[in-house]
Each structure stands twice: as structure tokens, then as C-alpha cells.
Amino acid sequence: MTRIVVDAALEEKLTRSSEPLELCDEAGNVLGRFIPNIDWEAVERDRPKLSEEELRRREQETGMTTAEMLAHLEKL
């Protein structure tokens, strides 16, 4: 595989994203796609910790049906 070294400005743009990106030239032509290298251990470590009580409460929580949500959005 060929390796291309990016400058600091492009590196900053690439590392700010946590989702795949399309790389385009100035005319908008897609040159390729970039998939960031995500540190999943850091993501898991930084997730908010929920207590067992909060997890149980969320399991019991009822949500809206699709019809209820659409009706609610119609009112807005």
C-alpha cells in the first residue's frame, strides 16, 4: 500500500471526525474515502457510567409509538 504523509492542517481536519469522510478535489470530484482510526477503548472509557438503578428505570420507560410521534410533530 502506498503511504501519503499529510500536512498538519489536513491532519487536524481528518482527526476531528469520528465518522467516514469523502475526500474531494476543488471541483467536487471524489478522490476517495477516509475512515478514521477510532480508539474504541477510549470511547468506552469516556462513556457516562449508568447505575444499575438507572438502567432498570430506562428499561421500564415507555416511549411513543410512531403514530404518537408523528401526531406530536404535527402540533409543532
Sequence and secondary structure as in RCSB ss.txt:
>XXXX:A:sequence
MTRIVVDAALEEKLTRSSEPLELCDEAGNVLGRFIPNIDWEAVERDRPKLSEEELRRREQETGMTTAEMLAHLEK
L
>XXXX:A:secstr
       HHHHHHHHT SS EEEE TT  EEEEE     HHHHHHHS    HHHHHHHHH     HHHHHHHHHH
 
